[in-house]
Amino acid sequence: MTVRWIPAALAGVAALTLGLAGCGGDDAPAGTAGGGRVTVFAAASLTETFTRLGRDFEAAHPGTRVTFNFAGSSALATQISQGAPADVFAAASPATMKTVTGAGEAAASPVTLARNQLVIAVPRGNPRRIAGLPDLTRPGAKVALCAEQVPCGAAARTALDAAGVRLTPATLEQDVKGALAKVKLGEVDAALVYRTDARAAASDVDAIEFAESDRAINDYPIVVLKRAGDPATARAFVDHVRSDAGRAVLTAAGFQPPQA
């Protein structure tokens, strides 16, 4: 399995030249879930869970190769609509998925694989004693947010508006991993990130829950793409993500199940 992290500034160019190298033999036949290939474009917040699910999928289907491109959902959607080679797209919001479906790139209707919710990530020990969104406006407080065109940024704006909080962020990042990194590096006092990302970085950050996050829960849709080179394997991977085993991995990471 190959995991590719495309920096935001290079994402548009790099995705168009993604190699499909992975682990497994080059002579494995394509077109079946037992020896096929699948390239998955997935939201940055799915990095840890999809990496695990990719390993599990390859183990269950010997000879299959899974390649990932993790980045901000809006950047990935743009890449796909511009012809980047991808078989499956998993976004962090229905709005970014619409960029792909609106361009006629989906092979079927997207389905929701999970939901996610924001928390305030702070350095371990919470040195500034942040307890809620209003605390982010204290004099001298430095806060990282995602840019509003990406799902974590749109969710942050919804939550801040619900709380009646107005703040000027110290930085706007192109994906949730970038915002979280600012906290881990000590460059900001807090960031609004997904619960799952804060949990994955629990050795470096604490997660502060806040009531307004209930107003900004993101659904994560997934879809097989129309130009998939190996549709059978692409569908099999989506089925694996949505299986009981896949759901267990997502839940353990802090994702919520889709609404019934």
C-alpha positions as CSV (number, residue, x, y, z in Angstrom):
1,M,0.0,0.0,0.0
2,T,1.3,3.5,-0.9
3,V,0.3,6.5,1.2
4,R,0.9,9.9,-0.5
5,W,0.6,13.2,1.4
6,I,0.4,16.0,-1.1
7,P,1.3,19.4,0.4
8,A,-1.5,21.9,-0.4
9,A,0.7,24.2,-2.4
10,L,1.7,21.4,-4.8
11,A,-1.5,19.3,-4.7
12,G,-2.9,20.4,-8.0
13,V,0.2,19.6,-9.9
14,A,1.3,16.5,-8.0
15,A,-2.1,14.7,-8.2
16,L,-1.9,14.8,-12.0
17,T,1.4,12.9,-11.9
18,L,0.6,10.5,-9.1
19,G,2.4,7.2,-9.6
20,L,0.4,4.1,-8.9
21,A,3.2,2.3,-7.2
22,G,2.3,0.3,-4.1
23,C,3.2,-2.9,-2.4
24,G,2.4,-6.1,-4.3
25,G,3.6,-7.5,-7.5
26,D,3.4,-5.6,-10.7
27,D,2.0,-8.6,-12.5
28,A,-1.1,-8.9,-10.3
29,P,-4.2,-8.9,-12.7
30,A,-6.4,-5.9,-12.5
31,G,-10.2,-6.0,-12.4
32,T,-10.9,-8.2,-9.4
33,A,-10.9,-7.6,-5.7
34,G,-8.4,-10.3,-5.3
35,G,-5.7,-8.8,-7.5
36,G,-6.7,-5.3,-8.6
37,R,-5.6,-1.8,-7.9
38,V,-7.3,1.2,-6.5
39,T,-6.3,4.8,-6.0
40,V,-8.2,6.6,-3.3
41,F,-8.4,10.4,-2.9
42,A,-9.4,11.0,0.7
43,A,-9.8,13.9,3.1
44,A,-6.8,14.6,5.3
45,S,-8.8,13.7,8.4
46,L,-9.1,10.2,7.2
47,T,-5.4,9.6,7.0
48,E,-5.0,7.3,10.0
49,T,-8.2,5.3,9.5
50,F,-7.9,4.8,5.8
51,T,-4.3,3.8,6.1
52,R,-5.4,1.1,8.5
53,L,-8.3,0.1,6.3
54,G,-6.1,0.0,3.2
55,R,-3.7,-2.5,5.0
56,D,-6.7,-4.6,6.1
57,F,-8.2,-4.6,2.5
58,E,-4.9,-5.7,1.0
59,A,-4.5,-8.4,3.6
60,A,-8.0,-9.7,2.8
61,H,-7.4,-9.5,-1.0
62,P,-3.9,-10.8,-1.7
63,G,-2.2,-9.1,-4.6
64,T,-4.5,-6.0,-4.4
65,R,-2.7,-2.6,-4.3
66,V,-4.1,0.5,-2.6
67,T,-2.7,3.9,-3.2
68,F,-3.8,7.0,-1.2
69,N,-3.7,10.7,-1.8
70,F,-4.6,12.5,1.4
71,A,-5.2,16.3,1.3
72,G,-7.9,18.9,1.9
73,S,-11.2,17.8,0.4
74,S,-11.7,20.9,-1.7
75,A,-8.2,20.5,-3.3
76,L,-8.9,16.8,-4.0
77,A,-12.3,17.6,-5.5
78,T,-10.7,20.2,-7.8
79,Q,-8.0,17.7,-8.9
80,I,-10.6,15.1,-9.7
81,S,-12.7,17.5,-11.7
82,Q,-9.6,18.4,-13.7
83,G,-8.8,14.9,-14.6
84,A,-6.5,13.6,-11.9
85,P,-6.4,9.7,-11.9
86,A,-8.5,8.5,-9.0
87,D,-10.8,5.5,-8.5
88,V,-12.5,6.5,-5.2
89,F,-13.2,9.8,-3.5
90,A,-13.9,10.2,0.2
91,A,-14.7,13.8,1.2
92,A,-15.1,15.5,4.6
93,S,-18.4,17.2,3.6
94,P,-21.2,16.8,1.1
95,A,-20.4,20.3,-0.2
96,T,-17.0,19.3,-1.5
97,M,-18.4,16.0,-2.9
98,K,-20.8,18.1,-5.0
99,T,-17.8,19.5,-6.9
100,V,-17.2,16.0,-8.1
101,T,-20.8,14.9,-8.7
102,G,-21.6,18.2,-10.3
103,A,-18.8,17.7,-12.8
104,G,-20.2,14.2,-13.7
105,E,-17.2,12.4,-12.2
106,A,-19.2,10.0,-9.9
107,A,-20.1,6.5,-11.1
108,A,-23.0,6.3,-8.6
109,S,-24.6,8.3,-5.8
110,P,-22.3,9.0,-2.9
111,V,-23.0,7.3,0.4
112,T,-22.1,8.5,3.9
113,L,-19.4,6.5,5.6
114,A,-19.1,8.4,8.9
115,R,-19.6,11.7,10.7
116,N,-17.1,13.9,12.5
117,Q,-17.2,16.7,15.0
118,L,-15.0,19.6,16.0
119,V,-13.0,20.0,19.2
120,I,-10.6,22.7,20.4
121,A,-7.1,21.3,20.3
122,V,-4.6,22.8,22.8
123,P,-1.1,21.8,23.9
124,R,-1.0,19.0,26.5
125,G,-1.9,20.4,29.9
126,N,-4.0,23.2,28.4
127,P,-1.6,26.0,29.6
128,R,-4.0,28.8,28.8
129,R,-6.9,27.1,30.5
130,I,-9.2,27.3,27.5
131,A,-12.6,25.9,28.3
132,G,-14.7,27.1,25.3
133,L,-14.9,29.2,22.2
134,P,-15.1,32.5,24.0
135,D,-11.7,31.9,25.5
136,L,-10.2,31.9,22.0
137,T,-10.7,35.7,21.9
138,R,-8.6,36.5,25.0
139,P,-5.9,39.1,24.4
140,G,-2.8,37.6,22.9
141,A,-4.4,34.2,22.1
142,K,-3.2,32.7,18.9
143,V,-5.6,30.4,17.1
144,A,-5.3,28.3,14.0
145,L,-8.3,27.6,11.8
146,C,-8.8,25.8,8.5
147,A,-9.5,28.0,5.5
148,E,-13.3,28.4,5.0
149,Q,-13.3,26.7,1.6
150,V,-12.3,23.4,3.2
151,P,-14.8,21.4,5.3
152,C,-13.1,21.9,8.7
153,G,-13.0,25.6,8.1
154,A,-16.6,25.8,7.1
155,A,-17.5,23.8,10.2
156,A,-15.4,26.1,12.4
157,R,-17.2,29.1,11.0
158,T,-20.6,27.6,11.7
159,A,-19.6,26.8,15.3
160,L,-18.1,30.2,15.9
161,D,-21.2,31.9,14.5
162,A,-23.5,29.7,16.7
163,A,-21.4,30.8,19.7
164,G,-21.5,34.5,18.7
165,V,-17.7,34.5,18.7
166,R,-15.7,36.7,16.4
167,L,-11.9,36.1,16.2
168,T,-9.1,36.8,13.9
169,P,-7.0,33.6,13.4
170,A,-3.3,33.7,13.5
171,T,-3.2,31.3,10.5
172,L,-5.6,29.7,8.0
173,E,-4.5,26.2,6.9
174,Q,-5.5,24.3,3.9
175,D,-6.4,21.1,5.8
176,V,-7.0,20.0,9.3
177,K,-3.6,18.4,9.7
178,G,-2.0,21.8,9.0
179,A,-4.1,23.4,11.7
180,L,-3.3,20.7,14.2
181,A,0.4,20.9,13.4
182,K,0.5,24.5,14.5
183,V,-0.6,23.4,18.0
184,K,1.8,20.5,18.1
185,L,4.7,22.9,17.2
186,G,3.7,25.4,19.8
187,E,3.0,28.1,17.2
188,V,-0.5,28.7,18.4
189,D,-2.5,28.3,21.6
190,A,-5.4,26.4,20.1
191,A,-6.9,25.2,16.9
192,L,-10.4,24.0,15.8
193,V,-9.9,20.5,14.5
194,Y,-11.8,17.3,14.2
195,R,-12.2,15.1,17.2
196,T,-10.6,12.2,15.4
197,D,-7.4,14.2,14.6
198,A,-7.1,15.4,18.1
199,R,-7.4,11.8,19.3
200,A,-4.8,10.6,16.9
201,A,-2.4,13.3,18.3
202,A,-3.3,12.6,22.0
203,S,0.4,12.4,23.0
204,D,0.8,16.0,21.9
205,V,-2.5,17.8,22.4
206,D,-5.6,17.8,24.6
207,A,-9.1,18.0,23.2
208,I,-11.6,20.4,24.6
209,E,-15.2,19.6,23.8
210,F,-17.6,22.5,23.3
211,A,-21.4,22.6,22.9
212,E,-21.6,24.5,19.7
213,S,-19.8,21.7,17.8
214,D,-23.2,20.0,17.7
215,R,-24.2,22.6,15.1
216,A,-21.3,21.8,12.8
217,I,-21.2,18.0,12.4
218,N,-19.8,16.9,9.0
219,D,-21.0,13.9,7.0
220,Y,-18.3,12.1,5.1
221,P,-19.5,10.9,1.7
222,I,-17.6,8.3,-0.4
223,V,-18.1,7.3,-4.1
224,V,-16.6,5.3,-6.9
225,L,-15.5,7.6,-9.7
226,K,-16.7,7.2,-13.3
227,R,-13.2,7.0,-14.7
228,A,-12.0,4.3,-12.3
229,G,-9.5,2.1,-14.0
230,D,-10.6,-0.9,-11.9
231,P,-14.2,-0.5,-10.9
232,A,-14.6,-3.9,-9.3
233,T,-11.7,-3.2,-6.9
234,A,-12.9,0.3,-6.3
235,R,-16.4,-0.9,-5.3
236,A,-14.8,-3.6,-3.1
237,F,-12.8,-1.1,-1.2
238,V,-15.9,1.1,-0.6
239,D,-17.8,-2.0,0.6
240,H,-14.9,-2.7,3.0
241,V,-14.9,0.8,4.4
242,R,-18.7,0.5,5.0
243,S,-18.6,-3.0,6.4
244,D,-18.9,-3.9,10.1
245,A,-15.1,-4.2,10.3
246,G,-14.6,-0.9,8.6
247,R,-17.1,0.8,10.8
248,A,-15.3,-0.6,13.8
249,V,-12.0,1.0,12.7
250,L,-13.8,4.4,12.1
251,T,-15.6,4.3,15.5
252,A,-12.4,3.4,17.4
253,A,-10.8,6.5,15.8
254,G,-13.6,8.7,17.1
255,F,-15.9,8.9,14.0
256,Q,-19.6,8.8,14.5
257,P,-21.8,6.4,12.5
258,P,-23.9,7.8,9.7
259,Q,-27.4,8.9,10.6
260,A,-29.9,6.1,10.0
